[in-house]
């Protein structure tokens, strides 16, 4: 199956949205739009800077569509 993306979990071999992580993504997007730096978000959520950048810059609908393909 490969690496499970942040915001999803694996159940019976299928990707399913992880509600808490989705809330975190929405919170990160909102904080970044309000001017919070990616480094601050990295420290707060304990994720890699590249992961934070990807999550903040990618549309949630795109993330959900890519999960449905897997």
Z-matrix of the N, CA and C atoms (Angstrom, degrees):
N
C 1 1.442
C 2 1.525 1 111.72
N 3 1.299 2 118.88 1 -34.96
C 4 1.457 3 120.68 2 -178.93
C 5 1.516 4 111.71 3 95.84
N 6 1.316 5 115.33 4 -170.65
C 7 1.458 6 121.12 5 -178.21
C 8 1.525 7 110.30 6 -73.81
N 9 1.306 8 115.62 7 137.12
C 10 1.466 9 120.94 8 179.28
C 11 1.531 10 107.70 9 -84.91
N 12 1.327 11 117.81 10 123.75
C 13 1.462 12 120.03 11 -178.28
C 14 1.527 13 112.39 12 -69.31
N 15 1.332 14 114.72 13 151.89
C 16 1.465 15 120.37 14 177.42
C 17 1.522 16 108.74 15 -60.72
N 18 1.305 17 116.14 16 133.90
C 19 1.461 18 121.39 17 -178.95
C 20 1.519 19 112.26 18 104.82
N 21 1.332 20 115.63 19 -5.50
C 22 1.462 21 120.64 20 -177.93
C 23 1.518 22 109.87 21 -134.83
N 24 1.308 23 116.32 22 159.61
C 25 1.456 24 122.47 23 172.33
C 26 1.522 25 107.74 24 -134.90
N 27 1.302 26 115.79 25 166.68
C 28 1.463 27 120.64 26 -177.53
C 29 1.522 28 109.60 27 -104.95
N 30 1.327 29 115.54 28 126.15
C 31 1.466 30 121.32 29 174.89
C 32 1.516 31 107.99 30 -132.01
N 33 1.305 32 115.89 31 120.68
C 34 1.462 33 122.17 32 -179.47
C 35 1.529 34 111.92 33 54.10
N 36 1.337 35 116.38 34 37.51
C 37 1.457 36 120.94 35 177.63
C 38 1.522 37 114.88 36 78.56
N 39 1.317 38 117.94 37 6.80
C 40 1.471 39 121.97 38 179.28
C 41 1.523 40 109.04 39 -117.95
N 42 1.334 41 116.20 40 148.83
C 43 1.455 42 120.64 41 176.47
C 44 1.523 43 109.76 42 -81.58
N 45 1.324 44 114.84 43 131.69
C 46 1.454 45 122.06 44 -179.94
C 47 1.527 46 107.22 45 -128.92
N 48 1.330 47 116.23 46 140.76
C 49 1.461 48 120.26 47 178.91
C 50 1.521 49 110.71 48 -60.46
N 51 1.325 50 115.07 49 136.19
C 52 1.454 51 122.12 50 173.04
C 53 1.529 52 105.44 51 -98.72
N 54 1.318 53 116.78 52 108.96
C 55 1.475 54 121.23 53 -171.90
C 56 1.528 55 112.76 54 -58.23
N 57 1.324 56 117.69 55 -42.26
C 58 1.464 57 120.35 56 -178.30
C 59 1.522 58 110.84 57 -65.19
N 60 1.329 59 117.28 58 -43.16
C 61 1.458 60 120.07 59 179.26
C 62 1.524 61 111.33 60 -68.22
N 63 1.333 62 117.77 61 -34.44
C 64 1.469 63 120.30 62 175.75
C 65 1.522 64 110.22 63 -64.46
N 66 1.336 65 117.08 64 -39.47
C 67 1.464 66 120.41 65 176.35
C 68 1.527 67 109.96 66 -62.74
N 69 1.341 68 116.73 67 -38.72
C 70 1.458 69 120.67 68 177.81
C 71 1.527 70 111.15 69 -63.37
N 72 1.323 71 117.11 70 -41.04
C 73 1.467 72 120.88 71 179.23
C 74 1.527 73 109.81 72 -62.70
N 75 1.315 74 116.69 73 -45.44
C 76 1.466 75 120.71 74 179.22
C 77 1.529 76 109.81 75 -61.99
N 78 1.321 77 116.65 76 -41.52
C 79 1.463 78 121.62 77 178.55
C 80 1.535 79 110.56 78 -63.41
N 81 1.331 80 117.35 79 -41.72
C 82 1.468 81 121.49 80 178.19
C 83 1.524 82 111.18 81 -63.25
N 84 1.327 83 116.58 82 -44.77
C 85 1.463 84 121.22 83 179.63
C 86 1.536 85 110.27 84 -60.95
N 87 1.307 86 116.45 85 -44.72
C 88 1.465 87 121.56 86 -179.29
C 89 1.531 88 110.50 87 -63.88
N 90 1.334 89 116.75 88 -45.77
C 91 1.465 90 120.86 89 -179.22
C 92 1.530 91 110.89 90 -64.09
N 93 1.309 92 117.35 91 -39.60
C 94 1.465 93 120.83 92 179.88
C 95 1.531 94 110.95 93 -66.89
N 96 1.328 95 116.92 94 -40.14
C 97 1.466 96 120.21 95 177.17
C 98 1.529 97 111.13 96 -63.00
N 99 1.318 98 116.34 97 -30.81
C 100 1.473 99 121.06 98 179.62
C 101 1.523 100 112.53 99 -83.68
N 102 1.335 101 117.38 100 1.61
C 103 1.461 102 120.16 101 173.51
C 104 1.510 103 116.32 102 107.54
N 105 1.312 104 118.36 103 2.03
C 106 1.459 105 119.93 104 179.04
C 107 1.527 106 109.30 105 -73.27
N 108 1.321 107 116.67 106 138.44
C 109 1.466 108 120.22 107 -176.35
C 110 1.535 109 111.33 108 -75.25
N 111 1.324 110 114.41 109 158.44
C 112 1.465 111 119.79 110 177.83
C 113 1.523 112 110.96 111 -64.93
N 114 1.332 113 116.97 112 -35.28
C 115 1.468 114 120.74 113 178.55
C 116 1.538 115 111.37 114 -63.00
N 117 1.310 116 116.38 115 -40.61
C 118 1.470 117 120.02 116 177.68
C 119 1.521 118 110.46 117 -63.45
N 120 1.334 119 115.93 118 -43.35
C 121 1.466 120 120.16 119 177.80
C 122 1.524 121 110.91 120 -63.91
N 123 1.328 122 116.15 121 -36.88
C 124 1.469 123 121.19 122 178.63
C 125 1.525 124 110.16 123 -60.12
N 126 1.313 125 116.42 124 -46.98
C 127 1.470 126 120.25 125 -179.86
C 128 1.531 127 111.98 126 -66.67
N 129 1.313 128 116.04 127 -39.78
C 130 1.465 129 120.63 128 -176.47
C 131 1.530 130 111.88 129 -68.35
N 132 1.333 131 117.23 130 -40.87
C 133 1.466 132 120.74 131 -173.94
C 134 1.530 133 113.70 132 -101.05
N 135 1.335 134 117.10 133 -2.22
C 136 1.466 135 122.23 134 176.92
C 137 1.531 136 112.10 135 57.35
N 138 1.334 137 115.54 136 45.60
C 139 1.458 138 121.93 137 177.04
C 140 1.518 139 108.75 138 -123.02
N 141 1.322 140 116.54 139 161.24
C 142 1.458 141 120.73 140 177.51
C 143 1.530 142 110.08 141 -67.36
N 144 1.325 143 115.71 142 148.81
C 145 1.457 144 121.01 143 -179.48
C 146 1.526 145 111.28 144 -58.48
N 147 1.326 146 116.99 145 -39.84
C 148 1.466 147 120.33 146 179.67
C 149 1.532 148 111.23 147 -64.97
N 150 1.316 149 117.19 148 -35.80
C 151 1.466 150 121.14 149 177.32
C 152 1.526 151 110.42 150 -67.11
N 153 1.333 152 116.40 151 -44.24
C 154 1.463 153 120.97 152 178.12
C 155 1.528 154 109.62 153 -59.84
N 156 1.324 155 116.41 154 -46.01
C 157 1.470 156 120.39 155 -179.09
C 158 1.523 157 110.79 156 -60.53
N 159 1.319 158 116.95 157 -44.08
C 160 1.466 159 120.99 158 179.74
C 161 1.531 160 111.23 159 -63.59
N 162 1.324 161 116.99 160 -45.19
C 163 1.460 162 120.76 161 -178.12
C 164 1.526 163 112.00 162 -65.97
N 165 1.330 164 116.59 163 -39.24
C 166 1.459 165 120.79 164 -177.91
C 167 1.528 166 111.16 165 -71.87
N 168 1.325 167 116.44 166 -34.47
C 169 1.464 168 119.45 167 -175.03
C 170 1.530 169 113.89 168 -91.57
N 171 1.323 170 118.49 169 -12.03
C 172 1.461 171 121.51 170 -178.58
C 173 1.525 172 110.22 171 -96.79
N 174 1.304 173 115.58 172 137.88
C 175 1.461 174 121.26 173 177.40
C 176 1.531 175 109.22 174 -68.40
N 177 1.326 176 117.91 175 137.89
C 178 1.469 177 121.65 176 -179.56
C 179 1.521 178 112.37 177 -59.30
N 180 1.325 179 116.37 178 -35.13
C 181 1.470 180 118.87 179 179.10
C 182 1.518 181 110.52 180 -62.98
N 183 1.333 182 117.03 181 -35.69
C 184 1.461 183 120.74 182 178.36
C 185 1.519 184 110.44 183 -66.81
N 186 1.332 185 116.76 184 -42.04
C 187 1.464 186 120.21 185 177.68
C 188 1.532 187 111.07 186 -60.69
N 189 1.333 188 115.61 187 -43.76
C 190 1.459 189 119.67 188 -178.21
C 191 1.524 190 111.30 189 -67.98
N 192 1.342 191 116.77 190 -36.88
C 193 1.477 192 119.61 191 178.26
C 194 1.515 193 110.86 192 -66.15
N 195 1.328 194 117.38 193 -40.96
C 196 1.459 195 119.60 194 -179.70
C 197 1.521 196 110.52 195 -66.25
N 198 1.316 197 117.97 196 -32.32
C 199 1.473 198 120.66 197 177.75
C 200 1.524 199 110.75 198 -69.83
N 201 1.321 200 117.62 199 -35.10
C 202 1.452 201 120.17 200 -179.41
C 203 1.520 202 111.48 201 -68.57
N 204 1.343 203 116.39 202 -29.05
C 205 1.475 204 120.13 203 179.36
C 206 1.514 205 111.53 204 -69.61
N 207 1.334 206 117.11 205 -27.03
C 208 1.462 207 120.02 206 -176.51
C 209 1.471 208 111.25 207 -85.20
